[in-house]
Amino acid sequence: MTDTTGPRPEILYWHLWTDDDGVSHQTRCSLSEFELKGVGNAAPQWNNRQERSEATVVYTVQPVGWIGDWHENPAPQWIVVLSGRWWIEAMDGSRIEQGPGEFSLGEDQGCVPNDGRKGHRSGTIGDVPAMLMTVQLHVPPVRRPCHLK
């Protein structure tokens, strides 16, 4: 390794998680545990390998004006915006907006209904559909923000 590799990278993401009282929150987190390593015969690159698990990939196209009223994510899942824009609102009132290339970890399972709210709401922004790719992880949710590094 030489000094031309640059500093260890960080990739920011939002984490929608549930606290011990069953309330969903959003916390800004970062993937930071990168290792500079080659893959096969390729030159070294920064890799952040997550634990292996079963997963299901689901592509979603949310129409213009779509709103998903209060619901929980079906499983802990990475949600990547491919095109368009969307918003996500947690039970605590925090709301984020995301566009192409941004992603979040949806892990709000086990919320307790509170004043008509349970999990999160989400919807499209603008005059084009929001196209998303989700990677549903077949693992139990963790009730702690930013546990994936």
QUIGI-V970503 format. One line per field, one symbol per residue. phi: phi as a letter, one per 30 degrees, with the letter a starting at -180 (. if undefined). psi: psi as a letter, one per 40 degrees, with the letter a starting at -180 (. if undefined). burial: + if it has 24 or more other C-alpha atoms within 12 Angstrom, else -. Layout:
phi: ???
psi: ???
burial: ???
//
This chain:
phi: .bdddidddbcdacbcbcddcicdbbbdbbdbccbdadcicddebdbbddedadabcbcbccdeidbcdeacddaeadbcddaibbbbcdddjdbbbbbeicbbccbcdidcebhicaiacaadbjcbdccbcccdccbddccadidcc
psi: iieeeiihihhiiihhihieefhiihhhiihegihhiihbeiiiihhghiihiiihhhhhhhihehhhahiiidihihhhhdiaiiihhideehhiiiaheiiihhffifihhhfehhbiiiiihafiihhihighhgiiihfhifeh.
burial: ------------+++++++--+++++++--+--------------+--------------++-------++++++++++++-++++++++++--+++++--++++++++++------++++++++---+++++++++---+++-++-+-
//
